[in-house]
Amino acid sequence: MNEIGKEIYSFADRIYPIGRSITGEGVRETLRLINEELSASGCPELTINEVPSGTEVFDWTVPREWKIRSGYIENEAHERIVDLAVNPLHIMGYSIPVDRWVDLEELKDYIYVQEDMPDAIPYVTSYYRERFGFCMSADQRDSLPAGKYHMYIDSELFEGSLTYGELVLKGKSDKEIFFSTYVCHPHMANNESSGPALSTFLIKYVNSLTDRKYTYRFIFIPETIGSITYLSKNLAHMKSHMFAGYNLSCVGDDNDYSIVESRYARTEADRTLSNILEKSVKYTRYDYLKRGSDERQYNAPGVDLPVVGFSRTLFGEYPEYHTSKDDMSYVSPEGFAGSYDIMTQVIDLHEHNGRYRIKVLCEPQLGKRNLYPTVSKKGSYDAIESLTNFIAYADGTNDLIDISNRIGVPVSELIEIKDKLSAHGLLENAYEQ
């Protein structure tokens, strides 16, 4: 697991520096690198979709595309005190062009800082109202001497498109397991690069499952406007085919895990992820009132898709969130490995789940099948307690989650028991989900 964590971390590091926004070349470059990574592993590539500016998507409109070539503030000695080329966070996202000399007091009207974290550069955007701005640490702003400063941003808004990527991996069933993550934040590791990196490696995992029960749908979108756009084009299909869905964000740090429940916390995704977390790790459960990512759209009234949010530390719950402090030192291979382990367990549970029923009356004779110690003595029962407890509740009414919750055994162990009993002809699936 450490090796896979290192690989995911390395890929996150590749996409981390890209200057992304909700539209533009940063998104396309990120999707290109994802396809490069998938192709190198023999996986199908994402389909890249372009939705024209001005397209009506429910109550929203796809905005104009933003392109930025350069941006900086320089002093009278022509020394650049902030520069887009050094850190994309220095320029407010979607800034319109500016080329003006101003004094220090006026300059401060266009500077954004994070007052409660004075050594960090904040992440600031203005997507739907035209303005410009610069971001720096409060310490840097407060150290600026009086004088003249040149504000310069070379950017444009134009009729372009919103870009997103999707990949569908077919299974025996047309019922779908859905994974969504976003590709729109620049130069932040946990809040941005971690989700796409983890999703890329989950695609590899699913692709390795040659006898898949479910169909898997992965999408890489700009947050909010991307999910709204995707839903506007695919909602009918998703409502009729989605069995469970997961929105991935902030999945690379070393802290505890988090689930953001669906609106009423009673979907298959709620059951599945809750069971895996409960039996595996320390985690925090957040109800839907703590929503903040694209689970907002997937659970909206009338949409009502079975989607939960999955994170390590939840967005907004760590001080580095939406600042330059959310860099590659905040995430780790171990953090990624943990998230990968949880989500592959989720996938395995979906693939193996069913309502299993033991095929004999009373207890099966396990000894003749080498499933039970043939010498009976004190303590010999302990080694097979999970197996016999599984049998006790394999009555065709309980699925693996029900049995796991009842007997307190992780589903990963129950899958092994299920396979062992099935191999001996003792078990049947009473209901294929």
WOQUI-V750508 format. One record per helix or strand. SS is the DSSP state (hx for helix, st for strand). FROM is the first residue (numbers start at 1). TO is the last residue. If there is no record, write none. Layout:
ss->(SS SS)
from->(FROM FROM)
to->(TO TO)
This chain:
ss->(hx hx st st st st st hx st st st hx st st st st hx st st st hx st hx st st hx st hx hx st st hx st hx hx st hx hx st)
from->(2 25 47 56 60 65 80 88 91 93 98 104 111 122 125 134 138 148 161 176 189 215 225 242 257 268 283 288 295 307 323 333 355 367 382 395 400 411 427)
to->(16 40 52 57 61 75 83 90 91 93 103 108 112 122 125 135 143 158 169 182 208 221 241 248 260 280 286 290 298 311 323 352 358 369 393 399 407 423 431)
